[in-house]
Amino acid sequence: MSLVTQPARPSADQTSPETLARLLELLHGFESATLVTRNRNGSLHGRPMVIAEVTDAAVIWFITSVSSAKVEELSDDARAMVTAQHDASFVCLNGHVELVFDRDRVAELWQPPHHAWFQGPNDPEIVLLRFTPLDAEYWDAKGSRGLRHAFEAARALITGDTPPATDGRQEPESHAKLRLWDPCAAENPDW
């Protein structure tokens, strides 16, 4: 009996200053995102949220009601996912959420859309959600070879032609997987 070993796979982590800058650029372009939490029975629950702020460390702030189901879910399990999409740009971040009770910070983050849910920044129902991502992935097909290939493949399907061949590569800015938190790294005040 012999032991067969597989060669090590290259890391899928594409974190670099350029990919982080592109992720932040994409995040700053979104006005809202879907926050996905987990309820007590383990089911996932997503809901749209207005983004109050995105920091340079990709931390996302939301304003919500302290009596909302999401706050109860996050009190039981702080793990969460944030997804956002606009045109041909998509992001997905995994991380955790902290509840922050800070009236000064609420005043800093307050935006006119929040009036749809609250009386104002001093509304006692307000609590902040601070989403800290551990990893992220984005797809940005605007003008990329990926979008062009998808269009050509759809056209081939309609006309009965053979879809175009692809070498499996994408342009560097069109897709990346990033690791945003390193437990071995020096302490970061934004995490």
PyRosetta script that sets phi, psi and omega in degrees:
from pyrosetta import init, pose_from_sequence

init()
pose = pose_from_sequence("MSLVTQPARPSADQTSPETLARLLELLHGFESATLVTRNRNGSLHGRPMVIAEVTDAAVIWFITSVSSAKVEELSDDARAMVTAQHDASFVCLNGHVELVFDRDRVAELWQPPHHAWFQGPNDPEIVLLRFTPLDAEYWDAKGSRGLRHAFEAARALITGDTPPATDGRQEPESHAKLRLWDPCAAENPDW")
pose.set_psi(1, 126.4)
pose.set_omega(1, -178.7)
pose.set_phi(2, -113.3)
pose.set_psi(2, 151.7)
pose.set_omega(2, 178.6)
pose.set_phi(3, -95.1)
pose.set_psi(3, 119.5)
pose.set_omega(3, 179.4)
pose.set_phi(4, -101.5)
pose.set_psi(4, 127.5)
pose.set_omega(4, 179.0)
pose.set_phi(5, -110.3)
pose.set_psi(5, 145.2)
pose.set_omega(5, 177.2)
pose.set_phi(6, -93.3)
pose.set_psi(6, 144.9)
pose.set_omega(6, 175.3)
pose.set_phi(7, -65.0)
pose.set_psi(7, 149.4)
pose.set_omega(7, 179.7)
pose.set_phi(8, -63.6)
pose.set_psi(8, 138.2)
pose.set_omega(8, 176.8)
pose.set_phi(9, -80.7)
pose.set_psi(9, 143.4)
pose.set_omega(9, 175.6)
pose.set_phi(10, -66.5)
pose.set_psi(10, 149.0)
pose.set_omega(10, -179.3)
pose.set_phi(11, -65.0)
pose.set_psi(11, 139.9)
pose.set_omega(11, 176.1)
pose.set_phi(12, -83.4)
pose.set_psi(12, -6.5)
pose.set_omega(12, -179.5)
pose.set_phi(13, -68.7)
pose.set_psi(13, 122.2)
pose.set_omega(13, -179.4)
pose.set_phi(14, -116.9)
pose.set_psi(14, 28.4)
pose.set_omega(14, -177.4)
pose.set_phi(15, -68.3)
pose.set_psi(15, 124.5)
pose.set_omega(15, 176.3)
pose.set_phi(16, -151.8)
pose.set_psi(16, 166.4)
pose.set_omega(16, 176.8)
pose.set_phi(17, -57.1)
pose.set_psi(17, -34.2)
pose.set_omega(17, -179.3)
pose.set_phi(18, -70.7)
pose.set_psi(18, -44.3)
pose.set_omega(18, -179.0)
pose.set_phi(19, -70.7)
pose.set_psi(19, -34.9)
pose.set_omega(19, 176.0)
pose.set_phi(20, -65.8)
pose.set_psi(20, -41.6)
pose.set_omega(20, 177.8)
pose.set_phi(21, -62.1)
pose.set_psi(21, -39.8)
pose.set_omega(21, 179.3)
pose.set_phi(22, -68.0)
pose.set_psi(22, -41.2)
pose.set_omega(22, 176.4)
pose.set_phi(23, -58.9)
pose.set_psi(23, -47.3)
pose.set_omega(23, -179.7)
pose.set_phi(24, -63.0)
pose.set_psi(24, -39.6)
pose.set_omega(24, 177.3)
pose.set_phi(25, -60.5)
pose.set_psi(25, -44.2)
pose.set_omega(25, 177.9)
pose.set_phi(26, -63.8)
pose.set_psi(26, -46.7)
pose.set_omega(26, -178.6)
pose.set_phi(27, -60.4)
pose.set_psi(27, -39.9)
pose.set_omega(27, 179.5)
pose.set_phi(28, -67.0)
pose.set_psi(28, -18.9)
pose.set_omega(28, 179.4)
pose.set_phi(29, -84.2)
pose.set_psi(29, -9.8)
pose.set_omega(29, -179.4)
pose.set_phi(30, -95.1)
pose.set_psi(30, 135.0)
pose.set_omega(30, 174.8)
pose.set_phi(31, -91.5)
pose.set_psi(31, -25.6)
pose.set_omega(31, -179.4)
pose.set_phi(32, -141.8)
pose.set_psi(32, 166.2)
pose.set_omega(32, 179.8)
pose.set_phi(33, -151.9)
pose.set_psi(33, 166.0)
pose.set_omega(33, 174.2)
pose.set_phi(34, -99.5)
pose.set_psi(34, 123.7)
pose.set_omega(34, 176.0)
pose.set_phi(35, -97.1)
pose.set_psi(35, 123.3)
pose.set_omega(35, -178.7)
pose.set_phi(36, -111.3)
pose.set_psi(36, 122.7)
pose.set_omega(36, 178.4)
pose.set_phi(37, -120.8)
pose.set_psi(37, 178.1)
pose.set_omega(37, -178.3)
pose.set_phi(38, -121.8)
pose.set_psi(38, 128.7)
pose.set_omega(38, 178.7)
pose.set_phi(39, -86.6)
pose.set_psi(39, 178.8)
pose.set_omega(39, -173.2)
pose.set_phi(40, -60.3)
pose.set_psi(40, -29.9)
pose.set_omega(40, 179.8)
pose.set_phi(41, -88.6)
pose.set_psi(41, 5.3)
pose.set_omega(41, 176.0)
pose.set_phi(42, 93.0)
pose.set_psi(42, -5.3)
pose.set_omega(42, 179.0)
pose.set_phi(43, -72.3)
pose.set_psi(43, 145.2)
pose.set_omega(43, 177.2)
pose.set_phi(44, -82.7)
pose.set_psi(44, 144.8)
pose.set_omega(44, -178.6)
pose.set_phi(45, -137.1)
pose.set_psi(45, 115.7)
pose.set_omega(45, 179.8)
pose.set_phi(46, -110.2)
pose.set_psi(46, 147.6)
pose.set_omega(46, 175.8)
pose.set_phi(47, -152.4)
pose.set_psi(47, 147.8)
pose.set_omega(47, 179.7)
pose.set_phi(48, -72.7)
pose.set_psi(48, 142.9)
pose.set_omega(48, -179.5)
pose.set_phi(49, -137.5)
pose.set_psi(49, 141.8)
pose.set_omega(49, 172.0)
pose.set_phi(50, -75.1)
pose.set_psi(50, 131.8)
pose.set_omega(50, 177.3)
pose.set_phi(51, -80.7)
pose.set_psi(51, 123.2)
pose.set_omega(51, 178.9)
pose.set_phi(52, -85.2)
pose.set_psi(52, -36.7)
pose.set_omega(52, -179.9)
pose.set_phi(53, -164.6)
pose.set_psi(53, 150.0)
pose.set_omega(53, 170.3)
pose.set_phi(54, -123.9)
pose.set_psi(54, 124.4)
pose.set_omega(54, -179.7)
pose.set_phi(55, -89.1)
pose.set_psi(55, 173.2)
pose.set_omega(55, 178.1)
pose.set_phi(56, -68.4)
pose.set_psi(56, -12.1)
pose.set_omega(56, 175.7)
pose.set_phi(57, -98.5)
pose.set_psi(57, 12.9)
pose.set_omega(57, -179.8)
pose.set_phi(58, 67.7)
pose.set_psi(58, 18.3)
pose.set_omega(58, 173.5)
pose.set_phi(59, -74.6)
pose.set_psi(59, 132.4)
pose.set_omega(59, -177.5)
pose.set_phi(60, -112.6)
pose.set_psi(60, 130.6)
pose.set_omega(60, 178.7)
pose.set_phi(61, -106.5)
pose.set_psi(61, 137.6)
pose.set_omega(61, 175.6)
pose.set_phi(62, -128.2)
pose.set_psi(62, 155.0)
pose.set_omega(62, 172.1)
pose.set_phi(63, -112.5)
pose.set_psi(63, 132.7)
pose.set_omega(63, -179.4)
pose.set_phi(64, -147.5)
pose.set_psi(64, -179.1)
pose.set_omega(64, 179.5)
pose.set_phi(65, -93.1)
pose.set_psi(65, 135.4)
pose.set_omega(65, 179.7)
pose.set_phi(66, -62.6)
pose.set_psi(66, -23.8)
pose.set_omega(66, -179.3)
pose.set_phi(67, -95.8)
pose.set_psi(67, 12.5)
pose.set_omega(67, -178.8)
pose.set_phi(68, -78.4)
pose.set_psi(68, 157.9)
pose.set_omega(68, 178.2)
pose.set_phi(69, -61.6)
pose.set_psi(69, -35.0)
pose.set_omega(69, -177.9)
pose.set_phi(70, -64.4)
pose.set_psi(70, -35.1)
pose.set_omega(70, 178.4)
pose.set_phi(71, -67.1)
pose.set_psi(71, -40.6)
pose.set_omega(71, 176.4)
pose.set_phi(72, -62.8)
pose.set_psi(72, -44.7)
pose.set_omega(72, 179.7)
pose.set_phi(73, -62.6)
pose.set_psi(73, -43.1)
pose.set_omega(73, -178.6)
pose.set_phi(74, -70.6)
pose.set_psi(74, -26.5)
pose.set_omega(74, 175.9)
pose.set_phi(75, -67.1)
pose.set_psi(75, -31.3)
pose.set_omega(75, 178.0)
pose.set_phi(76, -84.3)
pose.set_psi(76, -35.2)
pose.set_omega(76, -174.6)
pose.set_phi(77, -151.1)
pose.set_psi(77, 107.3)
pose.set_omega(77, -174.8)
pose.set_phi(78, -76.9)
pose.set_psi(78, -8.3)
pose.set_omega(78, 178.6)
pose.set_phi(79, -66.7)
pose.set_psi(79, 139.9)
pose.set_omega(79, -178.8)
pose.set_phi(80, -154.6)
pose.set_psi(80, 167.5)
pose.set_omega(80, 176.0)
pose.set_phi(81, -131.8)
pose.set_psi(81, 143.6)
pose.set_omega(81, 173.9)
pose.set_phi(82, -123.1)
pose.set_psi(82, 129.7)
pose.set_omega(82, 176.2)
pose.set_phi(83, -125.9)
pose.set_psi(83, 149.3)
pose.set_omega(83, 177.4)
pose.set_phi(84, -149.5)
pose.set_psi(84, 151.1)
pose.set_omega(84, -180.0)
pose.set_phi(85, -146.9)
pose.set_psi(85, 140.5)
pose.set_omega(85, 172.8)
pose.set_phi(86, -151.0)
pose.set_psi(86, 124.3)
pose.set_omega(86, -176.3)
pose.set_phi(87, 51.6)
pose.set_psi(87, -116.9)
pose.set_omega(87, -177.5)
pose.set_phi(88, -106.4)
pose.set_psi(88, 21.7)
pose.set_omega(88, 179.2)
pose.set_phi(89, -113.7)
pose.set_psi(89, 133.8)
pose.set_omega(89, -177.2)
pose.set_phi(90, -136.7)
pose.set_psi(90, 142.0)
pose.set_omega(90, 172.2)
pose.set_phi(91, -134.6)
pose.set_psi(91, 151.6)
pose.set_omega(91, 175.7)
pose.set_phi(92, -143.0)
pose.set_psi(92, 123.5)
pose.set_omega(92, -178.1)
pose.set_phi(93, -125.0)
pose.set_psi(93, 137.7)
pose.set_omega(93, 174.7)
pose.set_phi(94, -110.2)
pose.set_psi(94, 138.9)
pose.set_omega(94, 179.5)
pose.set_phi(95, -175.7)
pose.set_psi(95, -147.2)
pose.set_omega(95, 179.3)
pose.set_phi(96, -140.2)
pose.set_psi(96, 159.8)
pose.set_omega(96, -176.5)
pose.set_phi(97, -120.6)
pose.set_psi(97, 137.3)
pose.set_omega(97, 173.0)
pose.set_phi(98, -111.7)
pose.set_psi(98, 143.1)
pose.set_omega(98, 172.3)
pose.set_phi(99, -86.5)
pose.set_psi(99, 129.2)
pose.set_omega(99, -177.6)
pose.set_phi(100, -123.3)
pose.set_psi(100, 119.9)
pose.set_omega(100, 177.5)
pose.set_phi(101, -105.0)
pose.set_psi(101, 92.9)
pose.set_omega(101, -176.3)
pose.set_phi(102, -146.0)
pose.set_psi(102, 102.2)
pose.set_omega(102, -176.9)
pose.set_phi(103, -61.4)
pose.set_psi(103, -36.8)
pose.set_omega(103, 178.9)
pose.set_phi(104, -65.0)
pose.set_psi(104, -41.4)
pose.set_omega(104, 179.3)
pose.set_phi(105, -68.4)
pose.set_psi(105, -36.9)
pose.set_omega(105, 176.1)
pose.set_phi(106, -58.9)
pose.set_psi(106, -46.1)
pose.set_omega(106, -179.8)
pose.set_phi(107, -60.6)
pose.set_psi(107, -37.8)
pose.set_omega(107, 178.3)
pose.set_phi(108, -65.9)
pose.set_psi(108, -37.0)
pose.set_omega(108, -174.3)
pose.set_phi(109, -91.9)
pose.set_psi(109, -9.5)
pose.set_omega(109, -174.3)
pose.set_phi(110, -59.7)
pose.set_psi(110, 134.7)
pose.set_omega(110, 178.4)
pose.set_phi(111, -132.9)
pose.set_psi(111, 153.5)
pose.set_omega(111, 179.3)
pose.set_phi(112, -51.8)
pose.set_psi(112, -37.8)
pose.set_omega(112, 178.8)
pose.set_phi(113, -58.8)
pose.set_psi(113, -23.6)
pose.set_omega(113, -179.1)
pose.set_phi(114, -67.9)
pose.set_psi(114, -18.5)
pose.set_omega(114, 177.6)
pose.set_phi(115, -63.5)
pose.set_psi(115, -19.1)
pose.set_omega(115, 178.2)
pose.set_phi(116, -66.6)
pose.set_psi(116, -23.2)
pose.set_omega(116, -175.9)
pose.set_phi(117, -116.6)
pose.set_psi(117, -22.9)
pose.set_omega(117, -173.2)
pose.set_phi(118, -131.9)
pose.set_psi(118, 158.0)
pose.set_omega(118, 179.2)
pose.set_phi(119, -69.6)
pose.set_psi(119, -29.5)
pose.set_omega(119, -179.1)
pose.set_phi(120, 166.6)
pose.set_psi(120, -178.2)
pose.set_omega(120, -176.2)
pose.set_phi(121, -65.0)
pose.set_psi(121, -15.6)
pose.set_omega(121, 178.6)
pose.set_phi(122, -95.7)
pose.set_psi(122, 6.2)
pose.set_omega(122, 179.3)
pose.set_phi(123, -58.1)
pose.set_psi(123, 125.3)
pose.set_omega(123, -177.7)
pose.set_phi(124, -66.4)
pose.set_psi(124, -13.1)
pose.set_omega(124, 178.9)
pose.set_phi(125, -77.8)
pose.set_psi(125, -13.4)
pose.set_omega(125, -172.8)
pose.set_phi(126, -76.9)
pose.set_psi(126, 134.9)
pose.set_omega(126, 168.3)
pose.set_phi(127, -136.2)
pose.set_psi(127, 147.1)
pose.set_omega(127, 177.6)
pose.set_phi(128, -93.3)
pose.set_psi(128, 144.8)
pose.set_omega(128, 172.5)
pose.set_phi(129, -111.3)
pose.set_psi(129, 123.2)
pose.set_omega(129, 178.6)
pose.set_phi(130, -109.3)
pose.set_psi(130, 104.2)
pose.set_omega(130, -179.4)
pose.set_phi(131, -91.8)
pose.set_psi(131, 119.0)
pose.set_omega(131, 178.4)
pose.set_phi(132, -108.9)
pose.set_psi(132, 113.3)
pose.set_omega(132, -177.9)
pose.set_phi(133, -77.5)
pose.set_psi(133, 143.4)
pose.set_omega(133, 174.0)
pose.set_phi(134, -97.1)
pose.set_psi(134, -36.0)
pose.set_omega(134, 176.5)
pose.set_phi(135, -150.0)
pose.set_psi(135, 164.7)
pose.set_omega(135, -177.7)
pose.set_phi(136, -150.2)
pose.set_psi(136, 159.3)
pose.set_omega(136, 174.5)
pose.set_phi(137, -143.5)
pose.set_psi(137, 139.1)
pose.set_omega(137, 175.7)
pose.set_phi(138, -134.9)
pose.set_psi(138, 154.3)
pose.set_omega(138, 175.2)
pose.set_phi(139, -130.5)
pose.set_psi(139, 127.2)
pose.set_omega(139, -179.9)
pose.set_phi(140, -133.5)
pose.set_psi(140, 95.1)
pose.set_omega(140, -173.5)
pose.set_phi(141, -90.0)
pose.set_psi(141, 2.3)
pose.set_omega(141, 179.6)
pose.set_phi(142, -58.8)
pose.set_psi(142, 114.9)
pose.set_omega(142, 175.2)
pose.set_phi(143, 67.7)
pose.set_psi(143, 10.0)
pose.set_omega(143, -176.7)
pose.set_phi(144, -91.2)
pose.set_psi(144, 166.8)
pose.set_omega(144, 176.4)
pose.set_phi(145, -60.4)
pose.set_psi(145, -32.1)
pose.set_omega(145, -179.5)
pose.set_phi(146, -61.9)
pose.set_psi(146, -44.5)
pose.set_omega(146, 179.5)
pose.set_phi(147, -67.8)
pose.set_psi(147, -42.1)
pose.set_omega(147, 178.9)
pose.set_phi(148, -61.4)
pose.set_psi(148, -42.0)
pose.set_omega(148, 178.7)
pose.set_phi(149, -63.4)
pose.set_psi(149, -42.3)
pose.set_omega(149, 179.6)
pose.set_phi(150, -61.2)
pose.set_psi(150, -41.7)
pose.set_omega(150, 178.8)
pose.set_phi(151, -64.1)
pose.set_psi(151, -45.6)
pose.set_omega(151, -179.6)
pose.set_phi(152, -65.0)
pose.set_psi(152, -36.7)
pose.set_omega(152, 178.0)
pose.set_phi(153, -67.0)
pose.set_psi(153, -40.4)
pose.set_omega(153, 178.2)
pose.set_phi(154, -64.9)
pose.set_psi(154, -41.2)
pose.set_omega(154, 178.1)
pose.set_phi(155, -63.0)
pose.set_psi(155, -41.2)
pose.set_omega(155, 179.2)
pose.set_phi(156, -63.8)
pose.set_psi(156, -37.8)
pose.set_omega(156, 178.8)
pose.set_phi(157, -62.8)
pose.set_psi(157, -42.2)
pose.set_omega(157, -178.7)
pose.set_phi(158, -69.8)
pose.set_psi(158, -42.1)
pose.set_omega(158, -176.4)
pose.set_phi(159, -85.7)
pose.set_psi(159, -12.1)
pose.set_omega(159, -178.6)
pose.set_phi(160, 83.9)
pose.set_psi(160, 6.6)
pose.set_omega(160, 177.3)
pose.set_phi(161, -76.8)
pose.set_psi(161, 172.2)
pose.set_omega(161, 176.4)
pose.set_phi(162, -79.1)
pose.set_psi(162, 132.4)
pose.set_omega(162, 178.0)
pose.set_phi(163, -61.5)
pose.set_psi(163, 151.6)
pose.set_omega(163, -179.8)
pose.set_phi(164, -65.7)
pose.set_psi(164, 146.4)
pose.set_omega(164, 177.5)
pose.set_phi(165, -74.5)
pose.set_psi(165, 151.0)
pose.set_omega(165, 175.9)
pose.set_phi(166, -134.5)
pose.set_psi(166, 147.3)
pose.set_omega(166, 178.8)
pose.set_phi(167, -89.8)
pose.set_psi(167, 5.1)
pose.set_omega(167, 177.6)
pose.set_phi(168, 82.6)
pose.set_psi(168, -4.5)
pose.set_omega(168, -179.3)
pose.set_phi(169, -93.2)
pose.set_psi(169, 152.6)
pose.set_omega(169, 174.4)
pose.set_phi(170, -123.9)
pose.set_psi(170, 160.0)
pose.set_omega(170, 175.8)
pose.set_phi(171, -63.4)
pose.set_psi(171, 146.9)
pose.set_omega(171, -174.9)
pose.set_phi(172, -54.9)
pose.set_psi(172, -36.8)
pose.set_omega(172, -176.5)
pose.set_phi(173, -83.9)
pose.set_psi(173, -6.6)
pose.set_omega(173, -174.3)
pose.set_phi(174, -82.6)
pose.set_psi(174, -23.4)
pose.set_omega(174, -178.4)
pose.set_phi(175, -156.9)
pose.set_psi(175, 136.3)
pose.set_omega(175, 175.4)
pose.set_phi(176, -155.4)
pose.set_psi(176, 148.8)
pose.set_omega(176, 171.8)
pose.set_phi(177, -112.5)
pose.set_psi(177, 127.3)
pose.set_omega(177, -176.4)
pose.set_phi(178, -122.1)
pose.set_psi(178, 141.5)
pose.set_omega(178, 170.5)
pose.set_phi(179, -100.4)
pose.set_psi(179, 119.8)
pose.set_omega(179, -173.1)
pose.set_phi(180, -104.7)
pose.set_psi(180, -9.8)
pose.set_omega(180, -178.3)
pose.set_phi(181, -136.0)
pose.set_psi(181, 131.1)
pose.set_omega(181, 179.0)
pose.set_phi(182, -122.3)
pose.set_psi(182, 113.0)
pose.set_omega(182, -177.3)
pose.set_phi(183, -62.9)
pose.set_psi(183, -18.5)
pose.set_omega(183, -179.6)
pose.set_phi(184, -91.9)
pose.set_psi(184, -9.3)
pose.set_omega(184, -177.1)
pose.set_phi(185, -75.7)
pose.set_psi(185, 164.7)
pose.set_omega(185, 176.5)
pose.set_phi(186, -60.0)
pose.set_psi(186, 154.5)
pose.set_omega(186, -178.1)
pose.set_phi(187, -60.2)
pose.set_psi(187, 134.7)
pose.set_omega(187, 179.5)
pose.set_phi(188, -114.3)
pose.set_psi(188, 124.6)
pose.set_omega(188, -176.7)
pose.set_phi(189, -64.5)
pose.set_psi(189, -19.6)
pose.set_omega(189, 179.4)
pose.set_phi(190, -85.0)
pose.set_psi(190, -6.0)
pose.set_omega(190, -179.5)
pose.set_phi(191, -111.7)
pose.dump_pdb("model.pdb")
